[in-house]
Amino acid sequence: MRAWRFDDSAAVPALFMEEVSEPEPGPGELLVCIRAAGVTPTELSWHPTTHTKTGEKRSHAIPGHEFSGTVAAAGAGTSGVAAGEEVFGMNDWFADGATAEYCLSRPEWIARKPADLTHAEAASVPIGALTAWQGLFDRAKLQAHERVLIHGGSGAVGTWAIQLARRQGAHVITTASARNREFVQRLGAEQVIDYRTQSFEDIVQGIDVVFDAVGGTTLQRSWDVLGPKGRLVTIAADSEGLSDERTKSAFFIVEPNREQLARIGSLLEAGEIRPAVDVVAPFAQAGAAYTGTIKGRSGRGKVVVEVTK
C-alpha cells in the first residue's frame, strides 16, 4: 500500500511517500481502508512519532491518527463492527497512522460514520471534537449559564469547543483574528476578542472555564481571568509549563472513546453541530499538508487528506 512516512533524517519536519506492507489485524484489531485522514501538523514533533511506548527510537512513522473509511477486515475477538461498515475514529498515537491506504484501529476507538457527512468531513471530527468534549465536560465540568473563554476559536479544536459549549447553554467568549470574527460567531461565539489588537485580560474577568488551545503566554495570562471557582484546561502546555503544578494539572491529551464519538456522531446527524474543514488535500500533497505549505488555507477548522475517492 502507499503511505506517507516521517523523514527522520530531514533538517526540518518532512514526510516522504513509500510503498509499505499492508498491516494485518491482530486480536482485537480492525483493518480500516482509509478514505480520508485528518492532519495535525504538530504531530511530527511529538514523542510518539519518534519513540516507541517503551522509549526506543522509532523510525519512519506514518502520521495521522484520525480517519474515516471502511472496515476491511477484523482480527480475532472483535465484535460490534462488521466488514464493509463505514466508520470514523482514531488509533493509537504510537501506532502507524492513517496517512496511508490502510491502518489498524480497535472497535472501542471508532464509531459509525454519520451518513450525511463526506469522508473528508468525518475525518475532521474525531480528535478535535473528542478533545473539546473531554476538556469541557469530563475535566472542566462546564455547566449551563457559565462563562467560558475559548482560546483559538477558529482552529481545529476551538471550532468544536465553541459549538459544544454553546449547545451546553454556556456564554461563549473566544479569541480569534478579526477576519474570523463572523465565522466563530456563526459557530456560536457571543463575544469575540481580537487577539492581535486586544488583551483579553483587559476585557473579561470572573471566567468560569478557560479552554486553552494556544499555550505560551496566552495560557499563562489566562489564570488571572478566572473567577473564584474558575477552572482551566489546556491542550497546549509546553514542557517548561508542565513544571508548574497548576499547568500540569490543567493539561490533558485526548483519548479515544467510542461512546463519546457515537454521541458526537448523533449530534452531527441531527445538525446540532457541524464540521469545519479548511482544506481537503489530495493524497499526493499530504507532505505539504503537514508542513503547512498546502495552498488555499484559511485558518478555519481542519486540514484533511483525501486518501482514496
Secondary structure as GFF3:
##gff-version 3
##sequence-region A 1 309
A	DSSP	beta_strand	2	6	.	.	.	ID=ss1
A	DSSP	beta_strand	15	19	.	.	.	ID=ss2
A	DSSP	beta_strand	30	38	.	.	.	ID=ss3
A	DSSP	three_ten_helix	41	45	.	.	.	ID=ss4
A	DSSP	alpha_helix	47	50	.	.	.	ID=ss5
A	DSSP	beta_strand	66	74	.	.	.	ID=ss6
A	DSSP	beta_strand	86	90	.	.	.	ID=ss7
A	DSSP	beta_strand	102	105	.	.	.	ID=ss8
A	DSSP	three_ten_helix	107	109	.	.	.	ID=ss9
A	DSSP	beta_strand	110	112	.	.	.	ID=ss10
A	DSSP	alpha_helix	119	123	.	.	.	ID=ss11
A	DSSP	alpha_helix	126	133	.	.	.	ID=ss12
A	DSSP	pi_helix	134	139	.	.	.	ID=ss13
A	DSSP	beta_strand	147	151	.	.	.	ID=ss14
A	DSSP	alpha_helix	158	167	.	.	.	ID=ss15
A	DSSP	beta_strand	171	176	.	.	.	ID=ss16
A	DSSP	three_ten_helix	178	180	.	.	.	ID=ss17
A	DSSP	alpha_helix	181	187	.	.	.	ID=ss18
A	DSSP	beta_strand	191	194	.	.	.	ID=ss19
A	DSSP	three_ten_helix	200	202	.	.	.	ID=ss20
A	DSSP	beta_strand	207	212	.	.	.	ID=ss21
A	DSSP	alpha_helix	216	222	.	.	.	ID=ss22
A	DSSP	three_ten_helix	223	225	.	.	.	ID=ss23
A	DSSP	beta_strand	226	234	.	.	.	ID=ss24
A	DSSP	three_ten_helix	241	243	.	.	.	ID=ss25
A	DSSP	alpha_helix	245	250	.	.	.	ID=ss26
A	DSSP	alpha_helix	258	269	.	.	.	ID=ss27
A	DSSP	beta_strand	277	282	.	.	.	ID=ss28
A	DSSP	three_ten_helix	283	285	.	.	.	ID=ss29
A	DSSP	alpha_helix	286	291	.	.	.	ID=ss30
A	DSSP	beta_strand	302	306	.	.	.	ID=ss31
###
